[in-house]
Structures are given as C-alpha cells and as structure tokens.
C-alpha cells in the first residue's frame, strides 16, 4: 500500500476556488478502483495551507491516479496553477 501527505500553500484570495477544486478532485479520486483514501484538509490555524492524505493500493494505482483526466484537470490545471508551495511526505505504516 502507498500512503503519503501532500502539503500545499495558497494565497488567501484563492481559498474559495481552491476548496471547490479540492471537492471535485477528491470526489473523482475516491471513485478510482485503486484509491483507498483521499482526504483533503485545511491546517488548523493556517487556512491557506492544505494537506491531502492519500492512500493507494499500490504503485500502479498511484500512477493511474496521476494519469487520470480528473487529476490533469483539477490538480495540474487548477491547484498547480495556484499553489505557492508544495511538498510531499511518503509514509510507512507501523502496523
């Protein structure tokens, strides 16, 4: 299983639009056969920071997510155009 966090920072002017993009992206991503979990969060105390917790069945499922039309539309064409910063943390399950 693949688990990771994606942290992004956006301008306060983009909050409403970013929230709508995330709703659309999460809804479509959760329907992917290899997606186990896709949960966007605002960071408490920092409303311009977004954290997405993602889990996929395997590398192939993560790759399929990145190649999907909805990822290209909402992530590449939306979030990536507006984000000021981005980082990724890969996770290793303890259990």
C-alpha positions in Angstrom: 0.0 0.0 0.0 1.2 3.6 -0.8 0.4 6.3 1.7 1.6 9.9 1.6 0.7 13.5 2.5 0.8 16.4 0.1 1.1 19.8 1.7 0.3 22.9 -0.4 0.1 26.6 0.4 -2.2 29.0 -1.4 -3.0 32.7 -1.5 -5.9 33.9 0.7 -7.5 35.2 -2.4 -7.8 31.7 -3.8 -9.5 30.0 -0.8 -12.9 29.6 -2.3 -11.7 28.4 -5.7 -9.2 26.0 -4.1 -11.9 24.5 -1.9 -14.1 23.9 -4.9 -11.3 22.3 -6.9 -10.4 20.0 -4.0 -14.1 18.9 -3.7 -14.1 17.9 -7.3 -10.7 16.3 -7.2 -11.5 14.3 -4.1 -14.9 13.1 -5.3 -13.4 11.8 -8.6 -10.3 10.4 -7.0 -12.3 8.4 -4.4 -14.0 6.6 -7.3 -10.7 5.2 -8.7 -10.5 1.4 -8.2 -7.1 1.6 -6.6 -7.8 4.6 -4.3 -8.2 3.6 -0.7 -8.3 7.1 0.8 -8.2 10.7 -0.5 -8.9 13.3 2.2 -8.1 17.0 1.8 -7.7 19.0 5.0 -7.2 22.6 6.0 -4.5 23.0 8.6 -5.9 24.3 11.8 -4.6 27.8 12.4 -3.4 28.2 8.8 -6.4 28.5 6.5 -4.1 28.9 3.4 -2.4 25.6 4.0 -4.0 22.4 2.6 -2.9 18.9 3.4 -4.1 15.9 1.4 -3.8 12.4 2.9 -3.7 9.8 0.1 -3.6 6.0 0.1 -3.5 3.8 -3.0 -3.5 0.0 -3.4 0.0 0.0 -5.0 2.3 2.0 -7.3 0.2 1.2 -10.3 -2.9 2.7 -8.7 -1.0 5.9 -7.8 0.3 6.1 -11.3 -3.2 5.7 -12.7 -4.4 8.5 -10.4 -1.7 10.8 -11.8 -2.7 9.9 -15.4 -6.4 10.3 -14.9 -8.3 13.1 -16.7 -9.6 14.5 -13.4 -6.1 14.8 -12.0 -4.9 16.6 -15.1 -8.0 18.9 -14.9 -8.2 19.7 -11.2 -4.6 19.2 -9.9 -2.4 20.1 -12.9 -4.8 22.6 -14.4 -6.1 24.0 -11.2 -4.2 23.5 -7.9 -0.7 23.5 -9.5 -1.5 26.8 -11.2 -2.5 28.5 -7.9 -0.1 26.9 -5.3 2.7 28.9 -3.8 4.4 25.9 -2.2 4.2 22.1 -2.4 5.8 19.2 -0.6 5.2 15.5 -0.2 5.9 13.2 2.6 5.8 9.4 2.0 4.6 7.4 4.9 5.4 3.9 6.2 2.7 2.2 8.2 3.7 0.9 11.6 1.1 -1.8 11.6 
